[in-house]
Amino acid sequence: MRLLPISQCQPGMRLGRHIYNEQGAVLLAENVELTQSLLERLKTYGIDYLYIQDALTEDIVPDDLVSEETKLRLFTEIRSTFRKLMNEPGRRTLANYQHFGKSFRQQMDHVIDDLSRHKDAMIMLGDIQIKDHYLYQHSLNVCLYTTMLGMSHGYERDELMTLGLGALLHDIGKTQISEEILSKPSKLTEPEWSEMEKHTVYGYQMLKNEANIPLLSAHCAFQHHERINGSGYPRGIKDEEIHPYAKWIAMVDSYDAMTTQRVYRKAMLPHEALEVIMGGAGTLYDTDMLNLFRDKVAIYPLGVTVALNTGEIAVVVDLNASAPQRPVVRVIKNEARELIASPYEIDLSKKLTIMITEVHPL
């Protein structure tokens, strides 16, 4: 299957993977034939990419590092809890949510179990299509990416639980920020930005006394916008003053925010976002952590269409763990952008003169 921006999808194409609604129910099933009206509806849901069935790439089936069932259960738990909290402005405690921490720990156990079966895999663009409030999807993505990085770093299970819960709940304080500010399509005013920054403090206050949430997880909510040069918030602390878990989350939080469509800007492509955060090495983010992230993130996801410096058009069919920026591609069009009779593959890690110059070429 191929991964296409929805702007390039055409009526008559068939969907390669399920799309889910905010309740976790199937909105559109795999193999459904797309129509113009369906494509327009999907655009209104904010869906940026679709996996499409394609005869030239039918053998490309991205692995699920975390099962569909696990992701749906976790997403549903996030959505249910965060929605309740959003309806209670001014809440700074979870005293009335006796099962809050226990429920999330149970879901994290499933996440860790799933990821443990794919320790050497690479992180790809989120492949589960659930569309609802940005906060829910972002919390899920940051949790999955950060937990996988922690596993690659060598953290033990109890450490992964604390890190994963911190990542999952890093933005819980935003449930206490007004929707007008959260979803404002233009630049925030100074008072609005000041209120937005308080979500780190609100999150810490909500989590620090929860029996089933480690205190370090609460500090992740408190510190995930701190930066190692002291330019972050809420306290402007530096490097060694910031807990390593919060440093991991800060990096992933930024990356996922850049690669997700927002009301005020388009999503960046993974390689563009990676370039931006790598520019913060040693000033905003920890350099060693960034290097591991660079080595683990698949900036050209399986199934994505790319242009080569030869003028040919190809599709990414395999990843090189030792060289994430140089995947294996299948050439499907010649320099004149005409389909070729016999597609062939090139391992870019072995053909160093051939480079990717564009993603999603028309």
N, C-alpha and C positions, 0 to 999 in steps of 0.2 A: 504494500500500500504506500501511498505518497502523502506527505504532510504539506497541505497547500494553504496559503492565506485565503480567507473566505472571499476576498476580492477576485481571486483567480478561479474560484469554483464555478462550474457551469451547470445549468439544468441538464438532467440526464445522467450526471455522475452519481455513483452509489457510495453511500457512507461506509467507511471502513471500521468505525468504532461507535459504540453507543454514545449518546449525549443524554445527560441527566438534568432534571429540573432541580429546584432548590430543596425539594423533599427527598431527593435521592432516587426518585422514580425515573424510569426511562422516558425521556422526552421524544427522542428519535432513535430508532433501533438500527443497529448495524445492517447494512445491505439495503436500506431505504433509498429509493431513487429521489434525488433532490429535484425540486421544482424552483422556479423563480420566487414563488411566494414563501417557500420554506427557507430559502436563502435569506430573504429579507427579514423573516422572523428571527432567524439565528443572529443576524447582525444586530437587531434590536436587543437581544440578550447579551450583547457584548462579546460574542464568540469570535476570536481572531483567526483560529486555524481549525482545519478539519482534516482528519485522516480519510483519504478517498481510495476506493478500490481501483486498481490499475493493472492491466495485463502485463505491462512491462516491469512491474515491481511487486507482483503478487507474492513473491517469496519473502518480502520484507515485513516482518511482524515484530515490532518492538516488544521486548520483555517487560512484564509488569514487576518492578522491584518490590512494590507493595501491592497486594492483591486488590482487585476492584472492591471486594467485600469489605476489606479492612479500611480502605479509603472512604467508602461510603458511610460506614459506621462512625468513623472518626469525624467526618464532615457533618453528619447529622447531629452528633453530640455537641460539636462546636456551635452549630447554628442554633440548636435548641437553647443551650445555656446562654450564649451571647444575646440572643433575642430577648430572653427574660430580663437580663441585666440592662439592656437598652431601654426597657420599659420602666426601669426603676432609677431614674436620674438621682444623683446624690448618694448612691450606695457606695460605701467604702469598706464594707465587710461582706463576707459570704456566710454569715451565721445562719441564715435560713436555707442554705444549700448543703444539707448534711452529706449528701452523696456526691458532691461536686468533684472533690479530689479523687475519690475512689473510682468513679466512672472513668475519668481521664487516665488514671493509672492502668486500668484494665485495657483501654484502647491502646495505650502506649506499649503494653506487653505484646499485643498483636503486631504492632508496627515493628518493634525490635525483632520479633520472631521472623517476620517476613524479610526484613533487610538482612538478617543473619544468613539467609540463604543466597544472598547476592553480594557478598562482601567486596568482591573485586569489580563489580559493575560500575558503570559511569552514570552520573546524574544527568537525566535528560529533561528537556522542557516538559512541564507538567502534562501528562497524557490522559488525565481523566477530565472529561468535559462536564463539569458541574458549574452552573452559573447562577450566582446570587450576589449578595452583598460582597464587595471586595474584601472586607475584613475577614470573612469566613474562609474564603479561598486562600487568601494570603497567609492566614494562620496555619492552614493545612500544609501549604507548600513549604513554608519556613520550617515547620516541624520535620517534614520528611527529609528535606535537603540537609538540615543541620544534624539530624540524628545519623544520617548516612556518613556525613563528614566526621562526626565523632567516632563512628565505628572504624572508619579508615585511619583515624588518628590513633586508635588503640584503646579507647575508653572501655572499661568493663561495663557489665549490664546495669549495675546500680548507678554508675556515672551517666550512662546513656539515658536512663530513666529521668534523672534530674535535668540533664541537658535538654532532652526531648520535651519534657513538661514546660521547661522555661521557654523553649522555642514556640511551643504550641500556644502558650498563654502570654507571650511577650507583649501583645497589644490588647490585652483584656481591658486595660484602662480606657481604651477608646470607646468602650460601651458607655462611658460616662461623659463623652463629648457629644454635643448636639449634632444631629444629622445634618443640619445646615452647614456646619463647619466641615464635617467629615466628607461631604459630597459636593462642596462648593466647586463649581467649574472654573473659577478664576482665582487669582492670587489672594491669599488670606491677608487681612489687615493685620496690623501689629497686635491689637488686642486678641484677634482670633488666633493668631499664631502662638501667642502667649498661652492661651487656653489649650491649644492643641499639644503644646509641649508638656502640659500637666498630665498627659495620659501615662507617662512613665511613673509619676508619683502615685497616681490613682491606682495603677496596676499593682504596684508594690504594696500599697495599703490594703488592697483587696486580697492579696495572696499570702501576706507574711504570717498570718495567724491561722491559716487553713491547715488542719491536722494532717491531711494526706498530700499536701504539697510541700516539698522541701524548701527551706528558707532560701537556698541558693537559687531555686527556680524563681522565687519572688524577686531576688536581686537581678535576675535576667530581665525581668520587666522594668526594673528601676534603671538599669545601666545600658540597655541595648542601643541607646542613641548617644552614648559617650564615645569619644574618639581619642586615640592614643596621643594626639598632640594637644589635647585639652580643649578642642573646639566644639565638643558636643554638649549635650544637656542631659539631665537637669542641673548637674553640679560642676561640670567642666573639669572632671577628674582626668588624670593622665595614665597612660600605659599600665604600669604595675598596679595601680589603684583599681583598675577595671578587672573584674573576674574573667578568666579565659572563656568561660561559657558565654558570657555576654559579648565577648569579642567575636566568637563564632557567629552568634546570632546577628550581630550588627552587620557583618559582611553579607550574610545570606539575605537578611531583611532588605538591604539595599539592592542586591541583585534581583530579587523577586519583584520588588517594587518597580524597578526599571523595565523588567520584561513582561509586565502586566498592563493591559489597557486601563487607563484611568479616565475620569470624566474630563480632565484638563490637558491630557496629552496622550499620544499614541504609544504603544508598547515598543521598546527597543528590541532588536533581534539579539539573541543570546551572545553572539560574538561582540556586538557593540557594547552591551552592558558589561561584559567581562573586561573589555578594554578600559571602560570608565573606572571600574573599581580597582583594577590593577594600577591605575594612575594614582590611587590613594595609598599605595604600599609604603609603609613606614611613617606615614603622617596620619591617615585616618584609620587604616586597618593594619593588623599584624602581618608582616611580610611572609613569614613561614606559613601562616594559616591561608593567606591568599595563594601561595604557591601550591598548596595541597588542593585548594578549591579549583585552581586553574587546571590541575592535572586530573581532577575528577569530573568536571562538568563537560558534557558533550555539547560544545558550542554549535556544532552542526548536527542536529538530531537525525536519527534514522528516518529516511523517507523524504528529507527536505531536498528541494531542487536547487542546484547551484550552477553558476557559470564559471568556466575555467579560463585561464589566460590564453588558452589555445583558441578561444571562441566557441568551444563546444559547450553543450548543456548536459549536465549529469545529475544523478540522484544518489544521495548518500546511502550506501547499502551495509556498511559495517564501520565499526569504530576501532581506532588504534589506541589502546590504553597508554602506550608509551609516547604517543604523539597525538593528543586530542584534536589539535588544529589541522591534522592531515589524515582524514578518514579514507576509507575505500569508497570509490564512487563508480557508478555505472553510467557510461556515456550513452545517451539516448538520442542526441541531436548533433548534427555536424556544425561546422562554422557558419553555415547559412541558416542554421536553426531549423533544419529539416530532419524529420525522424529518419534514423538509419535502419537498414534492414537487419543488421546483426549488432545489437548493443554489446559493449565489452566493458570490462572493469579495469580500473587503475588504482593501485595502492599508492596514494600520494606520499606515504612515508618512504617509499622507495623511488619515486619519480620526483625529485626535489625541484626540478625546473618547472613543474606544473603546479599551479596555485589556484585556489578559489578566489575569484574576484568579486562575486556578487551572490547574494542569496535571494531566492524567489524571483529570478529573472523573468520578464514577460516574454 
